[in-house]
């Protein structure tokens, strides 16, 4: 499939029913459109099996709870819906998007307790998120925006509102010929890219930001476990930007990104080294196992 995302053949699961792709619409006065009362998950299916599917469904419910927006389906119902969508669209290798939001109802101010929480599941074919960066390494800009304090927004939720600065930062990065942007957090520490966590290598050990104001990605957790299984020391800690000068390798992790090498961040350069390639290959084998 190609072309505009609102004009495709196929089926989307909407509030418990499969509907034609082009008919999966909502009203213009949907609360989530105006006030970002929305949470979502991005997942990948390999050979017909969604990687860490249960954990993604559990996180969607947890994100909804953090936004005072109870998702009206159980983990089991979401699991069934995802696989129903894959089957209906004839997909085995696909990206799966599950989204929950406050719909239209009696409330159209900031409050939305009277409006129903709606849920949709879509799936489509989606190749490498960063194109050919898997081979030569992605190039990252450094964003002018900062990841906010957990006192200002529920940073552990995968909430639509948290992605506003991601879109702005990615646009600025692409205008400079980069694949993505790296955020610092509100304290000035290295945080994450716009849709991926970040890892660095120095003298055979791995350093990655402590997820105390960023999403603790499911792929991030998977890769940390893979490194520890290999007896590689992983330091989860606060990292100052100037430390990037001393790091030898770097990679990004995320459902869409998978494990993608990074060759440059601003003025800092990294080699696409042996450990980076090993982790990228090992992750690829794991998800297809």
Buried (B, 14 or more C-beta within 10 A) or exposed (E): EEEEEEEBEBBBBBBEEBBEBEEBEBEEEBBBBBBBBBBBBBBBBBEEBBBBBEBBBBBBBBBBBBBEBEBBBEBEBBBBBBBBBBBBBEBEBBBBBBBBBBBBBEBBEEBBEEBBBBBBBBBBEBEEBBEEBBEEBBBBBBBEBBBBEBEEBBBBBBBBBBBEBBEBBBEBBEEEEBBBBBBBBBEEBBBBBBBBBBBBBEEEEBBBBBBBBBBBBBBBBBBBEBBEEEEBEBEBEBBEBEBBEEBBBBBBBBBBBBBBBBBBBBEBBBEBBEBBBBBBEBBBEBBEE
